[in-house]
């Protein structure tokens, strides 16, 4: 998991989301028992991180976090 993904995981957990790493290295994000986003461990497409953040934002995730 790279540094940016670790920052996102920390922010997700601080906002009440659950995160776990799958056997294949993907970070699976759930909220209230349902999966809301999946982040690739090693993304081959530059849009995959943005698309996963967009999925999490639709479920109520605030990114970037307010200071």
N, C-alpha and C positions, 0 to 999 in steps of 0.2 A: 504494500500500500504506500503510495507516494505522500509527500507532505501535504499537498492540497486536499487529498482525500481524507487524510487524518484530521485536518481542520474542519472539514465538512461533517465528518462523523462526530467530532466533539460538539459541534454546534447542534447537530440533530439530537444528540442525547440530552443536551442542556435544555432543549425545547420539548422534551417528553417523547421523542421517537425512540424506538428500539432498533438497534443495528446488530447484525451478526454477519460473519463471514462464512460463505458457503464452502463446500469441499473444493470447488473449482476456483476459489479466490475472489468471487464477487461479493460486494457488500450489499446485503439485502436490508431494506429499511421498511419497518412496519409501524403502524400507528393504530391503536385500539384493536389489535388482533388481525389487521388486514395489511397485506403488502402494498406499499404505495410507490416504491421505486427500487430499482436495482442499479448499482454502480459497478462498472467493470473494474476488475483489479488492474488489468493492463489494457487500456483502451487503444484500439487501433484507429479509431476515427476521432478527430478533434471535436466533433459535435456531441459525442456520447456523454461526456461529463455535463455539458449544458442541458441536454435533453433529460438526464436523470435529475438534475437540480430542478428543472421545470416541473417534472412529475411530483417531486417532493413539495414544491411551492404550491401546487394545486391542492395538496393535502394540508396546507397551513404552515409550512416551513418558511421562516423568514431568512432570506439570504441576499446580500451579506448581512451578518448580524449587526444590530445597532450598537453603537459604542456608548 
